[in-house]
Each structure stands twice: as structure tokens, then as C-alpha cells.
């Protein structure tokens, strides 16, 4: 039994991670940290966990040795504790952007990385594309949620040479992506009915997308990324626009995406005329680790449109952490991730 600790377990991704790990047959949750809720049971901030565990939160600094640690700390939280964490944890999965990007890209979009020598030791956990790197990995960085959805739509097209290296992405996201601590813009009276573009240009995921696409395909694209807030708690819908390298019909990009994900258990391609709901939507994916996507081609304007839907807290965070953990531990990649969602919701 693998002994797992969760650093920063009181937030939304921490709660999702605990929900998955407490029901996972191959792991034992031995610690969950929170300075705010130290001494309280896990179900104090996470009422859906009532009856699942008698474990209580401990302060971050009370972390003890474990086989594997998952960090749900906000940006900078793991970097600041890295010297201690790496001594206590045999393996580490990080859900923040602390170790996602090479130091130069990190400095461009965040700030100068305080531990650049440690970054190459982290594997980027996009399991549909980097699964072969995960079994031997000691340290793993989970993608950003909107970047994750966008990459699943972009990568097959770029790898197959179907689109020019200039892409437009509009990612719509629910309010839980802003975390459990509200600010004025994310406070419920301000956010509950919001439908607004909150980052038309300059979003940090732009650098992540360009960096990862180049690494995995050898082609560096120019990505035009915008983020839009929608009146929903969970979910991401990323709409990817690519311009074809030559005239083509829908069959070719459909085939490229189908081939890319044909043996990937969590990615589902919605084909034309096969569903009463022919386009992806986040609602039925709430609580699941699935990704639904569709492909459309504008033959008159040589444009491919891929719509990608995920649950930001699951496929975009905690679910992928568990997916990566399963691969790291040599377990079935779907273990603990079988929930199929609800409909209607």
C-alpha cells in the first residue's frame, strides 16, 4: 500500500484529490495539510467526505515522510518548501505551475525561477502524450487546466501537419478555477451570472501551450489565447481554431484525432450523427476524468475547429494527478477514476 500525503488539501483541488484517494484501492492517505483547518477533520471544509475518513488536517510544517506527496499548494507554495519536501517524499506530483515550464518560459510568464536546476527533474503529466515518461518519474508536474483541454485538441492536428503553426484558442471556464479564496471578481455576487472575457490577451497558459506543443511535436506555434468566465462552478470548454495547410474535408482531421486517442481511456471523440448532443459540454463530465471533443471543418475558409470539454477540477487537476500516480506506481491507469458523470445535471 502506497502511503500518500496531500500538501494543501483544504482547497477545491485538494478536496477532489482526497475524494479520489480515499476510495483508491492501492493507496493510504496518511496526511493532509492545512494551516487554516489544522486539527479539524477532512470533512470540515469538504462536506462530501463525511464518513470517509477520521483523519484530521495538520499544519504544512508538520509534514512527515511518505511514499508519494501530491501538492495542491497555490503558485509558489511548493517552491518555497521544496528543500524539505524532497527529503520527506519519495515521489512528488505538483498541481501548480511551479515546475511545469522551463526556467526561461517560467520567467517570461511568472517570475525568475528560484530553483531552475530542479526543473529538468520534473515530467510534464499529460498522460495521453507523456505516459511513457511517467513510470520512471520521481517528480511530476500536472498541466494547467485550460492548457490541458487546449492541448488535447491542438496536439493531434499539429503532429499530423494539418494546421499552420498559428492557432486561436478561446477557453471558457467555471468559477472553481479561481480557487477557494475569493477576491472581488470571483466573489459569488460578482461571479454567479458572469459571462465575460477576463483575459483576452497575455494569459499565462499561452506560454505553456507554445512550450509544450513544441516539445511534443517539434513545431513551435504562435498561440492566440483568451480566457472567458462562464456562469458555472465547474467545467472548461476550449474552442481551438486551426487553419489548414491545404484544402481538406472533415475526414482527415477526424481520423488524425481518432488515431491519436484510440487507446486512451479518458478521451472520447464525439462523431457526427452519433449523439443527441453532438458537441462537447462540461456538464455531463462533472466529477469525471473524461475529456469529450469534436471536430468540424470549414472547407470554404480552410479552418478546423476542435471543441474540447473537461471538468477543470478533475481532468484539469486532481483526476490527472491520480492518472499520473497510477502510471508512476505501475497500476492500471483507470484505477480509482471510473465515475461516469451524471445526466441531467
C-alpha positions in Angstrom: 0.0 0.0 0.0 1.5 3.3 -1.1 1.4 6.0 1.7 0.3 9.3 0.2 0.2 12.8 1.7 -1.6 15.8 0.3 0.0 19.2 0.8 -2.5 22.0 0.8 -5.6 19.8 0.9 -8.3 22.3 2.0 -8.9 23.9 -1.4 -11.1 22.6 -4.2 -8.5 20.5 -5.9 -7.3 19.2 -2.6 -10.9 18.1 -1.8 -11.3 16.4 -5.2 -7.9 14.7 -4.7 -8.9 13.4 -1.2 -12.3 12.1 -2.6 -10.4 10.1 -5.2 -7.5 8.9 -2.9 -9.7 7.8 0.0 -11.6 5.4 -2.3 -8.5 4.2 -4.2 -7.6 0.6 -3.5 -3.9 1.0 -3.9 -3.1 3.9 -1.6 -3.5 5.1 2.0 -3.9 8.8 2.8 -1.6 9.3 5.8 -1.6 13.1 6.0 -3.5 16.1 4.7 -2.1 19.6 5.4 -3.8 22.9 6.0 -2.7 25.7 8.3 -6.3 27.2 8.3 -8.0 23.9 9.3 -5.3 22.2 11.3 -6.9 19.9 13.9 -10.2 19.7 12.1 -11.4 16.6 10.2 -11.2 16.4 6.5 -15.0 16.8 6.1 -14.9 20.2 7.8 -14.2 22.1 4.5 -15.2 19.1 2.3 -18.7 18.0 3.4 -18.9 15.4 0.7 -16.2 13.4 2.5 -18.4 12.8 5.6 -17.9 9.3 6.9 -15.0 8.6 4.5 -12.1 9.2 7.0 -11.3 10.1 10.6 -8.1 11.8 9.5 -7.5 15.4 10.6 -5.6 18.2 9.0 -2.1 19.0 10.2 -0.2 22.2 9.6 2.0 22.4 6.5 5.2 22.3 8.6 4.1 19.1 10.3 4.6 17.1 7.1 6.1 13.7 7.8 7.8 11.1 5.5 5.6 9.5 2.8 6.0 7.4 -0.3 4.3 9.9 -2.5 3.2 13.5 -2.0 0.7 15.5 -4.0 1.0 19.2 -3.7 -2.2 21.3 -4.2 -0.5 24.5 -3.0 -1.0 27.7 -4.9 1.7 29.2 -7.2 5.0 29.4 -5.2 3.8 27.2 -2.4 5.8 24.1 -3.3 8.9 26.0 -4.5 9.2 27.7 -1.0 9.0 24.3 0.7 10.9 22.3 -1.9 14.1 21.7 0.2 12.1 20.0 2.9 9.5 18.2 0.7 12.1 16.5 -1.5 13.7 15.0 1.7 10.3 13.7 3.0 8.6 12.4 -0.1 9.8 9.5 -2.2 7.9 10.9 -5.2 6.1 14.2 -5.8 3.2 15.3 -8.0 2.6 19.1 -8.2 -0.6 20.7 -9.4 0.7 24.2 -9.5 2.9 25.9 -12.2 6.0 25.8 -10.0 7.8 23.2 -12.1 5.7 23.0 -15.3 7.8 25.2 -17.6 11.5 25.5 -18.4 13.1 28.3 -16.4 13.2 30.8 -19.3 9.5 30.3 -20.1 8.6 30.4 -16.4 10.4 33.8 -16.0 8.6 35.2 -19.1 5.1 34.4 -17.7 5.6 34.3 -13.9 8.9 35.5 -12.4 12.5 34.3 -12.2 12.6 30.7 -11.1 14.3 30.4 -7.7 15.3 26.7 -8.3 16.0 26.4 -12.1 18.3 23.4 -11.6 15.4 21.3 -10.2 13.0 21.9 -13.1 14.5 19.3 -15.5 13.8 16.6 -13.0 10.0 17.1 -13.4 8.0 15.2 -16.1 5.0 17.0 -17.6 1.9 14.9 -16.8 -0.2 14.9 -19.9 -0.9 11.2 -19.8 -2.3 10.8 -23.3 1.0 12.2 -24.6 3.7 11.6 -22.0 2.6 8.3 -20.4 5.9 6.6 -21.3 7.8 9.0 -19.2 5.7 8.6 -16.0 6.6 5.1 -14.7 10.2 6.2 -14.1 9.4 9.7 -12.9 10.2 10.8 -9.4 8.8 14.3 -9.8 5.7 15.2 -11.9 4.1 18.5 -12.9 0.4 18.5 -13.8 -0.7 20.8 -16.7 -2.8 23.9 -16.1 -6.5 23.1 -16.5 -7.2 25.3 -19.6 -3.9 24.4 -21.1 -4.7 20.7 -20.6 -8.0 20.9 -22.5 -6.5 23.0 -25.3 -3.5 20.7 -25.8 -5.7 17.7 -26.2 -7.3 19.5 -29.2 -4.2 21.0 -30.6 -1.6 18.3 -30.5 -3.1 15.7 -33.0 -3.5 18.5 -35.6 0.0 19.9 -35.3 1.6 16.4 -35.1 -0.2 15.4 -38.3 0.8 18.6 -40.1 -2.8 19.5 -40.8 -2.7 23.1 -39.5 -0.4 26.1 -39.8 1.7 27.0 -36.7 -0.7 29.8 -35.7 -3.7 28.8 -33.5 -6.5 30.6 -31.9 -7.9 29.3 -28.6 -10.9 30.6 -26.6 -11.2 28.7 -23.3 -14.4 29.1 -21.2 -14.1 28.2 -17.5 -16.2 27.9 -14.4 -15.6 29.8 -11.2 -13.9 27.0 -9.3 -10.8 27.5 -11.4 -10.2 30.7 -9.3 -9.7 28.6 -6.2 -11.5 28.6 -2.8 -10.3 32.0 -1.6 -12.5 34.7 -3.3 -11.4 38.1 -4.5 -13.7 40.9 -5.7 -14.1 39.5 -9.2 -14.7 35.9 -8.1 -17.0 36.6 -5.1 -20.3 34.9 -5.7 -22.5 38.1 -6.1 -20.0 39.3 -8.8 -19.4 35.9 -10.4 -22.6 33.9 -10.2 -24.1 35.1 -13.5 -20.8 36.3 -15.1 -20.2 35.7 -18.8 -17.1 37.8 -19.6 -13.8 37.6 -21.2 -11.4 38.2 -18.3 -8.1 37.7 -20.0 -8.3 38.5 -23.8 -4.5 38.6 -24.2 -1.5 37.8 -22.1 -2.8 34.7 -20.3 -0.1 32.6 -18.7 -1.3 29.5 -20.4 -0.2 31.0 -23.7 3.4 30.2 -22.8 2.6 26.8 -21.6 0.8 25.9 -24.8 3.6 27.1 -27.1 6.2 25.4 -24.9 4.5 22.0 -24.7 3.4 21.8 -28.3 7.0 22.5 -29.4 8.4 19.9 -27.1 5.9 17.2 -28.1 5.7 17.8 -31.8 8.9 19.7 -32.8 6.8 22.6 -34.1 6.6 25.8 -32.2 3.2 27.5 -32.8 2.1 31.0 -32.2 -0.9 30.7 -29.9 -3.6 33.4 -29.5 -5.2 32.5 -26.2 -8.2 34.1 -24.5 -10.0 33.1 -21.3 -13.7 33.6 -20.7 -15.6 33.3 -17.4 -18.9 31.4 -17.6 -21.8 31.2 -15.1 -20.9 27.7 -13.9 -18.9 26.3 -11.0 -17.1 23.5 -12.8 -16.0 22.9 -16.3 -13.9 24.1 -19.2 -14.8 24.3 -22.9 -11.8 25.1 -25.1 -12.5 26.0 -28.7 -9.4 25.6 -30.9 -9.2 27.2 -34.3 -6.5 26.0 -36.7 -6.0 27.0 -40.3 -5.3 24.1 -42.7 -2.0 23.7 -44.5 -4.0 22.7 -47.6 -7.7 22.1 -48.6 -9.3 19.2 -46.8 -12.6 17.8 -45.7 -13.6 16.7 -42.2 -12.4 13.1 -42.6 -8.7 13.8 -42.3 -8.6 15.7 -39.0 -11.3 13.4 -37.6 -9.0 10.4 -38.5 -5.9 12.1 -37.0 -7.7 12.8 -33.7 -9.2 9.3 -33.6 -5.8 7.7 -34.2 -4.2 9.8 -31.5 -6.7 8.8 -28.8 -7.8 5.3 -30.0 -6.2 3.6 -27.0 -6.6 6.4 -24.5 -9.4 5.5 -22.0 -10.3 9.0 -20.9 -10.6 10.8 -24.3 -13.9 10.4 -26.2 -14.4 11.6 -29.7 -17.9 12.7 -30.5 -18.5 11.8 -34.1 -21.2 13.5 -36.3 -24.7 12.0 -36.0 -23.8 9.6 -33.2 -25.3 11.6 -30.3 -28.3 13.7 -29.5 -25.8 16.1 -28.0 -23.3 16.3 -30.9 -20.9 18.9 -29.3 -18.9 18.6 -26.1 -20.2 20.2 -23.0 -18.7 20.2 -19.5 -22.0 19.5 -17.6 -22.1 15.6 -18.1 -18.4 15.5 -17.3 -18.6 16.9 -13.7 -16.7 14.7 -11.3 -15.2 12.6 -14.0 -11.7 12.3 -15.6 -13.1 12.2 -19.1 -12.5 14.6 -22.0 -15.0 14.9 -24.8 -14.1 16.5 -28.1 -15.5 17.1 -31.5 -14.1 18.2 -34.9 -15.6 20.5 -37.5 -14.1 21.8 -40.8 -15.0 25.0 -42.6 -13.9 23.9 -46.1 -14.6 27.3 -47.6 -12.3 29.1 -45.3 -9.8 26.2 -44.6 -10.4 26.2 -40.9 -10.6 23.3 -38.4 -12.5 23.8 -35.2 -12.0 21.4 -32.3 -14.2 21.8 -29.2 -12.8 20.2 -26.0 -14.7 19.8 -22.7 -13.4 18.7 -19.3 -14.1 19.1 -15.6 -11.4 21.6 -14.5 -11.1 20.1 -11.0 -10.8 16.6 -12.3 -9.3 16.1 -15.8 -7.8 19.5 -15.3 -6.3 18.8 -11.9 -7.0 16.1 -9.4 -8.1 13.4 -11.9 -4.9 13.8 -13.9 -2.8 13.7 -10.7 -4.3 10.3 -9.9 -4.0 9.1 -13.5 -0.3 10.1 -13.4 0.1 8.4 -10.0 -1.4 5.2 -11.3 1.2 5.2 -14.1 4.0 6.0 -11.8 3.1 3.1 -9.5 2.6 0.6 -12.3 -1.1 0.3 -11.6 -4.0 0.3 -14.1 -4.3 3.8 -15.4 -8.0 3.9 -14.9 -7.9 2.7 -11.2 -10.0 5.0 -9.0 -11.2 7.0 -11.9 -14.3 5.1 -13.1 -17.0 7.6 -12.2 -19.1 8.2 -15.4 -20.8 11.5 -14.5 -24.5 12.4 -14.2 -27.1 13.4 -16.7 -29.1 15.6 -16.5 -27.3 17.9 -14.1 
